[in-house]
Amino acid sequence: MMYQVMIHPLLSLTDEHPIIEISDELLVNLNIPLKDKITIQLGNETIIANRKKSNLMNSKETILFNQACFQKAKIPFLPLKLQATSHEQILVLGPVIAIITEIKKKPNLENLFPTIRSFCQELHEYSQQNGGLVYVSNLTRFPQSGFHFDGEQWVEGEVPKCNIIYNRIHNRLIENKLGFQNLKQLWKDNHILLFNDSFLSKRHVFDILKKKKNLQTFLPDTVIFSEAMLFKWISTHSDVYIKPNMGSQGRFIIHFFIKDGQFYIEQTSFSDQLQHSFSTLKDASELLKKWIGKRDFIIQQTIPFIKINNQKIDFRILCHKNSQHKWTVTSMVARLSAENHFVSNIAQGGFISRPESILLSIFNPKKTEQILHLMRELALESVNTLSNEANGLIGELGVDIGVDMDGKPWLIEVNSKPSKLRDDNNPRFRPSTKAIFQYCKALWIERSHLNDQSRNFNDDTI
């Protein structure tokens, strides 16, 4: 049995020992004995509290904690809505979700984690409306402290041991270090689920998807960058993209092409000069080698995608696992590049539009419907394939798809940490925010009812 309950401060009791005020009816419904002491598990924190019988009118939906109980649970002294269930006569409250990300060394309350600040607040608010606790921390603070949202601002303090870590670390170098790998093993040993284990490399994604025969025809040719391969490909294709294997947000992308006998390079991050031209392939190659150095880059075949007013267009399809652990399409947007830009990423000045509107400006209604259906099918097939083959617990993926002038979709790349930036002031909760919470809640419910708490959900075999 599962209930949504409000945890309220019990102001009248200042005893130094944890005290809980809870009704007989709620305990009976949860199959918990009516004893003088109750064991509470909130997140992965365990509290043994003295029990005081509640006679409140809404006692089925309300539980009171005294201050000592709040302190023992390491939660802010504020009303909280949580899910309540039981396991082996223990009152289980949750879920507790920790967002692990980068936090500035000298934080101010307005700019703690700027790239995902609005998302963190949105997830907190949705969780509180639907029963769950969210806090934000980083690798140096976690698990001792983090930031709670108190309704007005983010406040640092003690935090409970969480049930689920939502990985929003944006630095791939940190994820690859031995220290982070050791932490992952420690979390696993302590039965903490790690949601979205790590970044996915473009080459690894391509290699996995290429094995599926029904996906091969939708993948642009892709190889590891080298000077020899560049010479071969530019003579064959005359137009290629060169991308960091572990890149994101449209940074450090190079467009290399031949036009009227000249070699042209467009780039997003290497210099203030957006375009360079050369009379020889060797000269162009020297600049590319200087920029790339020993870093891992790929070369990808350029597909002539649809354009509007010379703006590049692609489509971002967000996919999430639902409470039945099935992949679903959560949202789809068309992305248009900014003027004089060759990438459509929002972080590079691009903006979004409705996919139907964009496609209908180029194709007829029947063709548009076919393209939209095929893009959804392609996205779902891709994320299913990746989550079955890749390591770790994956529940969220962003799929980038381009459409050529014949209406054929092409799979550009798949991102394990899609951007959380909002480009609107809509007060409604985004579908992706709802999906993340509901999936975390489903994981918590299953874990909270297991006799074997060590069962590893990170193998993605549910």
Secondary structure, DSSP 8 states (H G I E B T S, - for coil): --EEEEEEE-TT---SS-EEEE-HHHHHHTT----SEEEEEETTEEEEEEEEE---TTTTTEEEE-HHHHHHHT--SS-EEEEEEEETTEEEEE-EEEEE----SS--TTSSSTTTHHHHHHHHHHHHHHS-EEEEE-TTTTTTEEEEE-SSSEEEEE----SEEEE----HHHHHSHHHHHHHHHHHHTT-EEES-S---HHHHHHHHHT-HHHHTTS--EEE--HHHHHHHHHHHSEEEEEETT--TTTT-EEEEEETTEEEEEESSS-S--EEEESSHHHHHHHHHHHHTTS-EEEEE---B-EETTEEEEEEEEEEE-TTS-EEEEEEEEEE--TT-S---GGGT-EEE-HHHHHHTTS-HHHHHHHHHHHHHHHHHHHHHHHHHSSSB--EEEEEEEEBTTS-EEEEEEESS------S---S--HHHHHHHHHHHHHHHHHHT-S-TT--GGG---
